[in-house]
């Protein structure tokens, strides 16, 4: 039986691009959000520790589920195995998808 898939989720967060790995991802009941669960981090017993990966591990320690806005998502890939979580400064031409701040008022008139 094949193992459960792993997803790489890349998204913008406060001027950085974060790359996380998770086993569960789906459209949220909260409009405009993706739910991400069952985060996958590399083994902590490594001698060399990546500060970006450690920052994300601490940020998501104890988090059961995270809601990420659609507008922050850069891409989501199904991958064969997890990798190193990353947090890097956002540079270049990748921008968030524009969205309206509010729906226009309805005129039932």
N, C-alpha and C positions, 0 to 999 in steps of 0.2 A: 504494500500500500504506500503510495507516495506521501511524503511528509507535507505538512501544512506549508503553503507558500509564504515567502517573506517579501515584503514590499519596502522599497526605498522611497522615502517621502522627502522631497526637497522643497523648502518653502522659505519665504522672507520672514524675518523677525527682528524688529528694532535695528535696522541698518546692517544686519548680517544675513547670510544665507545658511540655513541649517539643513543638514542631511541626517535623517534618522532612519532606522530600520524597525519594522514592526510586523507582527503576524496577522493582525486584524485591522482592516480599514474599510469604512463604509460611509455612505451618505447619512448625515445626521438628521434627526427629527427637528433639530434647531435649524431653521432656514438659513442657508448660506454657509454651512460648516461641513467639514469632513471629520468623522470620528476616527481616532487612531488609538489602538489598544495593543497590549502585549508587546511592549518595546523589546528590541533585541540589541544588547550591547556585547562587545567583545569581552573575552575573559579578563578579569581584573588582575590576574596573577602575572601579567607581563612585567618585565623589568623596565622597559621604556614606556612612559606614560605620555600620551598626546594631550596637551592642555585643553584643546578644543573638545576632544572626546570626553575628557574628564568633566569639563564644564557642563556638557549635555547630560552626562550620567548623573551629576549632582542635581541638575535642574529637574530631571524627570524621576528622581528617586522617590518612590512612594506614590507616583502618579499612576492611577489605574486606567484612565482614559483622558485623552486630550482632544480638544475641539479646535481645529485649524480653519480659519476662514478661507473660502474658495479663492478670494482675491489674493491671498498670500502664497498659494500653491504655485510652484514653478513646474514640477512634474512628479508623477508617481510611476514607478517601475516595479514589475514583479521580477524578482531576482532569484537565482538558485541558492544563494547563501548570503548571510549578513556580512556587512563590512564595518569599517570604522566610522562611527558617527563623527560629523564634522560641523564646526561653526566657524565660518570665514566671513571677513568683511565683504559686504556686497560691493562689487566693482563691475564696471562695464555697462552694457546696454540692456540688461535684464531688468524689467520693471514689472510692478504689480499690475494686474489687469484692472482697468478702471471700472468703477461701479457707481451707480447713482447712490447718493446719500439717503434718499427717501423716495418712496413712490409718489408720483404726482397725485394731487387730490382728484377724486372722482367727481364728475359732474353728472348727476342723475337727472338733471333738470328739465 
